[in-house]
Amino acid sequence: MLDDRSYMREPDWRPEVNRSGISLCVVLIVLNILFYIIQSRSQGFTASWMLRASDIQGGEIWKLLTFQFLHGGLFHLLINCLMIWFAGRQIEETLGKLKFLSLYLIAGTFGGLLQCLLTWIGFLGDYPVVGASAGVSGLIAAFAMLLWNRELTFLLMFIIPITMKAKYILLVLVGIDLVGLLAGGTGIAHGAHLGGVMWGVVFILLFVQGGTWSGAEPYWEQIKERFNAGRERKVVTIDGGARAYSRRESRSGPVQEVDFVASEIDPILDKISEHGIHSLNDKERAILEQARKNMGR
């Protein structure tokens, strides 16, 4: 049965079931808290670790990493730690610790670079930047790319509950950062946030879904399938075995009956076995989920 396979079950966040060792999400949260305590007691520490575009021009490249562990206040720290926990757990569970940490740190670095670039061309002022928000933005973008249609509920202004699909949350996040950049002078490093989002999207398309690390089909095929998904419909039935009828709106010819397990499920299971469940695209996940539901009746 498909339900017997671990990758067909919803993730269980109990440490003893799904995690080996300490979660990197917890490690990052603890580090951020420790560094916040240190910076609250030492202004010199903050000045030596925060990011300025002029510092990078002066050769202090390491600040592209260190600024990610500083924060502008307790509320800033709290929000970023919450986002690392809620978005990061799914990414760490799905991609593994190495890819999770690479995504987070490089998204933060890429965000810092974009913030500096916008300063160098005169679009932004050379004000100091601190915070894990660029890395967090990368995690949120990756979450949306991996779980395109997952519905999430959050509290707007910590009061109003709003439910949105992950892909729309990503669009809203990008919109807010673009508006913030155009507005200028908001005191928020929207350039760094936008850079983190950009890296999160690129990371999933190239290094997870695009074959560089996963062996999956090229990312442009993934995009094409997403846009064409609405033109294809599959119906799965159980009648002495799993059968499928695939219908595509085209002039290519009559509808053909195919052996669903041999032609659809087996290749997907082979792909999971070889490259992991994160290598599946939305179409393959939908086929597998529908088969599991029908076989469980």
N, C-alpha and C positions, 0 to 999 in steps of 0.2 A: 504494500500500500504506500501511496505517496506520503500519507501522514506519518509514516514511520521514519521518514528522512528528516534529519535535524534542520536542514535548510528550508523545509516547507512549513516550519512552525514559527509563530511570532516570537521575537526575541524575549527571553526571560531575563530580567535585569538582576536576578539574584546572583551575587558573586560566586557562590559555590557551583553554579550551573554553567555560567557562560564566560567567566573571566578566569584567566590564569595570571596570578600575580596582582599587583596593585594597579588600579585603573590610572592611566595617564591623565584623565580628566581630574581626578582627585589630586594628583601630583601638581598639575598646573594651578589648580585653585589654591593649594597650600602655598606654593611658591609666590603667587600673587599677593596673598595675605601677608606672608613674611616680609616681602619687599616693601609692602605698603607700611608695615610697622617701622621698618628701617628708615624709609624716606620721611615718615612723619616725625622722626627724631633727628634727622640730619638733612639740612637744606643743601649742603655740599654734595651729598650723595645724589640727590635729585638732579642737581645741575650737571653732574658728571655723567648721568645716565640718560637724560631726556634727549630728544631728537630735535635738531635744527638743521635746516638745509645748508647753512653756512658751515656747520661742523662737518658735514659729509664732504663738502668741497675742501675742507681743511685736512681730510684724510682720516677722520674719526669714524670709520666705516662700522665699527662694532656697535655704534649707537642705533643702527637699524635693527639690532636684536634687543639691546638693553631697554629701549624705551617701551617695549611691549610688557615689561614687568612693573612699570610705574603707573600710578593713577592720580587723577586730579581731585579725588575726594572719596569719601566712604560710599556714597551712592554710586559713583562711577565704578568703583571696585565691585560692589554688590551686583550691579547689572551684568557686568562682564563675567563674573563667576557663575551667575545663574545661567547665562547663555552657554558658557563652556559646559556646564553640567547637562542642560536639556538638549542642546544640539550635538555636543561632543560625544555623549554616550553612544548614540546611534552610529556616528561615524567611526568611532573606535571599535565598536562591535562588528560593524560591517566590513571595514577595510583593514582592521588590524592596527596594532600600536605604531608600527613604523610609518605607515601611510598617514595615519591620523596626525602624528607629531610633525611629519614633513609638511602636510597640508597647513597645519596651524601656524608653524613658525615661518614658512615661506610666504604665506598669505600676509602675515604681519610685516615681513620684510618688504614684500612687493608693495603693500600699502604705504609703508614709509617712503619707499622710492618714488611712488607716484606723487605723494605729498611734496617731496623735495623737488621733483620735476616741475610741478605747477608753481612752486615758489621761484625756481630758477628762471622760468619764462615770464615771471612778473604777474602771474594770475593770482597768486596768494602772497601774503606777507610772510616774513621769516619769523613766525612765532613758534615757541616750543611745543612739541607734540609728545604726549604720554598716553599710555593705555593699551590694553589688549584688544581693543575694539576692531582693529584691522584683522587680526587673527580670528576673532569671533565672527566677523563678517564672512570670512572665508569658510568657516564651519557651517554657517547658515546657508550660504550659497551651495555648498556641497550637499547638504541635507536636501535642499530643494531639488537639486539635479538628480539625486539618487532616488528620492521619494516624491516624485513629481506631483502626484495627486493625493498625497497624504493630507488629511484635514487636521488642522491644529487649532486649538482654542487658547487664546491669550487674553489678558486683561488690559484694555486700553486705559492708560492713565491709572492702572491698578484698580479700576472700578468697573469699566464696561466690558463684559465678555464678548469677544468677537471670534468667530470661527472662519478660517480661510484655508484654502489649499496651499501647500508649500510653494507652488510655482507663483502664486499671486503674492505671497509674502515676499518672495525674492524680487518681484517687479516693484512692489511698494518700497522695499529697501533701496533699490537702485534709484527710484524716483525721488525719494527723500534726499539722498546724497547729491543727486544732480541739482535739485532745487537749492540745497544748502550751499553747494559750490557757487552757483550763480548769485545767490544772495550775498555771500561773503560776510565776514565779520561776525559769524555766529558763535565763535568760540569752540566749535566742534570741528575736528579734523575730517571733514567729509571726503577729502581727497584720499586719505588713508583708508577710510571705510570702503570707498569705491574700488580702490586697488585691491583690498582684501576680497571683495566680491568677485572681481575679475579673475583673480587667481583661483578662487574656489571653483568657478565655472570651468576655467581652463584645465585645472587639475583633474576634474572628473572626466571631461571630454577627452583629454589626451592620455592621461596616465591610468585611468580606471576603465572607462568605456572604450577608449581608443586603441588599446592593444599594447601600449608601451610596457605596462606592468601586468596587464590582465590577459593578454592574448586575444582580446575581444575584437569584433569587427571594427573597422575605422569609424571614428566618431561622426563623420559626415553621413554614414549609413544610418547611424542611430538617429540623427536629426531628421533625415528623410523619412524614416519609418514613423517617427512621431507625428510629422505633418500629414502623412498618408494613412495614419491609423484609423481615421474616421471613414475611410473608403472601403475598409475591409471588415467583414463580420464572420465570426466562427461560431458554430453551434456544436456542442459536444453532447452526445447521447450515450447511454449505456444500454446495450442490447446484445447480451452474450459477449460483450467485449466493448472496448472504447472505440467509437467511430466518430468521424468528424465530417462535416460538410462545409467547404470553404467557398464563399461567394465573393467575387470582386466585381465591382461595377466597371465592366469593360466590354469590348467587342471581341475578346479573344476566343470565345467559344462557350459551350455548355458547362454547367457546373459538374465537377468531377468528384466522385466519392473516393476518399483516401483512407488508408489505415492510420488512424490518429496516433496511436502509440508509436508505431514504427516510424512515421514520417515527422511527427511533431514532438512527442514527449521524450523519446529516447535521445535524439540529438541534444535536447535541452539539458537532460540529466547528465549526458556525457560532458557537456560544456561546463556544468556546475562542478562535476567531479575533477575536471582538469584545471579550471581557472577560478572557481569559486562563484558563489551566487551573485556577487556584485558585478559580474561580467554580463549578466542578463540585461536585455533591454526591456522596455515597457511591454512590448508585444509578447515576448517570451514569458515574462512574469504573469501576464494576463492568461496566457494559455495554460500555464502550470497551475495557477490558482483555480481556474475553471475546472480543470481535470480533477484536482483534489476535491473540490466541492461535489462533483458528480460521483466520484468513486466513494465518497463518504456517506452517500444517501442509502 
